Amino acid sequence: MLAYRQGDAGAFETLYARHKGPLYRFVLRAVRERGLAEELFQEIWMRVIEARSRYEARARFTTWLYTIAHHRLTDHWRKRRLRLVEIEDVDPPAPRGDEPEARTAGRQDLQRLASALAALPELQREAFLLHAEAGMSVAQIAEATGANEEAAKSRLRYALGKLRSALDHD
Amino acid sequence: MTEPERDPRILQAYGDLGHEAPPAALDAAILAAARRRGARWHVPVAAAAALVLAVGVALVVQREELRSNEEVALAPQVIATPEPAARREKLADARKLERTVPAAAPPAPVAASPAPLAEAAGRADQAPASAAARIAPQPAEDRAASVAGAVHKSDAVGKVQSPADWLKRIAELREAGRHQEADERLAGFRRRYPDYEIPEAMRARVLPR
C-alpha cells in the first residue's frame, strides 16, 4: 500500500489480487445479495484508493482493509435497517464425493451451515467471516471492528458454537 | 487473550460453500480507477518538475540576456565619464569603432559592477540605442565579419557571445524541439543585434517554425 501511495499502480494490482476473493465473499455473505455485494465491494475499494494518502504502516493492510469494509457495512445496515432473513441466493455446490447418499448428506450439511450463518446476528456473523475469510485473530477482529477484545472473542465464540450446532444436527 | 478453539470442520464446510469472486468487469473497473487515481497522483508531480525546469532555464536565459543588455547599456556611460581631453580621444575612438563595429560589440563589459537583475533590466530598457543601431547599412557578410571581429576583441576583455555562436545555439535549441527557449533567445538576439541580417543558410534553422 505504501508503494501504491507513492504512485506504483502495480502494487495496487498485487494487493487487489491477494484480497479481492476473501473480501468479496466477506461482503457477499454479510449482505447475502449479489448485486448489493458488488456495489459495496466496489465502494470499499474506492475508499481504499481515495484513502491511500492517509494509510500508515502501523496496522496490517488486511486489518485496515477490513476496517474500511466494516464501516461501510455498518453504514449500509444502519441505512437499510437490514433484517437477517433466509439466504436469498446461496445455492451451495454439492460437496466432493461419489456416493449419492454422501453427496445428499453433505449438501444438507452445507444448507444447514448456510442457513445458520445467515441467521447469526450481524456482529457475530461479521466476526466469523473475518476469522474464516481474512484469517483474523480475536485481536485483529477487535481492531478491525472497533470492539474490545472480550467482545470480539465472545462474538466469535458464539458464532462458532451456533455453526457447530448446525453441522452436528442430524 | 486465548483464541476460541479452531474448528477445522466448520472452516472446511464454510469453504465448501463456494469461492465466489468478483466478476471480471468489476475487477477491471476497480483496477482502472486505481490507475487513474495513481496517474492523478503522478501527473501533477511531473508537471511541477517540468515547470521548475522550464522556469530555471528561462531564468538562466533571461539572466544571460540581461547581462548582455547591461553591457550594451553601459557602453555610452563608459564613453561619457572621462575628463574632456581624454573624452575627446575616447569619442574619436568610439566613432572609429562605430565605423567598424556595426552590431554593437559592447566596449567595456568588465568595468560594469554587478547590479541587481531588476535594476539591470531597467537600465537596459532605458539605454540609448547602441552605436551599431546608428550606422549606415552594410552588406550582410561584411557586417557579420566586422561583428565577429569586434566580438573577438570583446572576448578578450569579457564574455560576449558572438552572433554566430548565438545563432548556433538557437539552431541547436530548435533541433532539440525546445522552441520556446529558441524563441526567447532569438528575441534577445534581435534586441542585441537589431540590424544583423541572419545569413540565408542559418535563417531556416533559427527562425520560428
HADDOCK unambig.tbl for C-alpha pairs under 7 A between the chains (distance, minus, plus):
assign (segid A and resid 7 and name CA) (segid B and resid 38 and name CA) 5.38 0.50 0.50
assign (segid A and resid 7 and name CA) (segid B and resid 41 and name CA) 6.58 0.50 0.50
assign (segid A and resid 7 and name CA) (segid B and resid 42 and name CA) 6.39 0.50 0.50
assign (segid A and resid 9 and name CA) (segid B and resid 34 and name CA) 6.95 0.50 0.50
assign (segid A and resid 9 and name CA) (segid B and resid 35 and name CA) 5.73 0.50 0.50
assign (segid A and resid 9 and name CA) (segid B and resid 38 and name CA) 6.16 0.50 0.50
assign (segid A and resid 13 and name CA) (segid B and resid 31 and name CA) 6.81 0.50 0.50
assign (segid A and resid 21 and name CA) (segid B and resid 20 and name CA) 6.93 0.50 0.50
assign (segid A and resid 21 and name CA) (segid B and resid 21 and name CA) 5.05 0.50 0.50
assign (segid A and resid 24 and name CA) (segid B and resid 21 and name CA) 6.26 0.50 0.50
assign (segid A and resid 24 and name CA) (segid B and resid 22 and name CA) 6.29 0.50 0.50
assign (segid A and resid 25 and name CA) (segid B and resid 20 and name CA) 6.29 0.50 0.50
assign (segid A and resid 42 and name CA) (segid B and resid 30 and name CA) 6.73 0.50 0.50
assign (segid A and resid 49 and name CA) (segid B and resid 34 and name CA) 6.17 0.50 0.50
assign (segid A and resid 92 and name CA) (segid B and resid 17 and name CA) 5.15 0.50 0.50
assign (segid A and resid 92 and name CA) (segid B and resid 18 and name CA) 6.82 0.50 0.50
assign (segid A and resid 93 and name CA) (segid B and resid 17 and name CA) 6.56 0.50 0.50
assign (segid A and resid 93 and name CA) (segid B and resid 18 and name CA) 6.87 0.50 0.50
assign (segid A and resid 95 and name CA) (segid B and resid 16 and name CA) 6.61 0.50 0.50
assign (segid A and resid 110 and name CA) (segid B and resid 13 and name CA) 6.50 0.50 0.50
assign (segid A and resid 110 and name CA) (segid B and resid 17 and name CA) 6.57 0.50 0.50
assign (segid A and resid 132 and name CA) (segid B and resid 11 and name CA) 6.49 0.50 0.50
assign (segid A and resid 138 and name CA) (segid B and resid 3 and name CA) 6.39 0.50 0.50
assign (segid A and resid 157 and name CA) (segid B and resid 4 and name CA) 5.87 0.50 0.50
assign (segid A and resid 164 and name CA) (segid B and resid 10 and name CA) 6.57 0.50 0.50
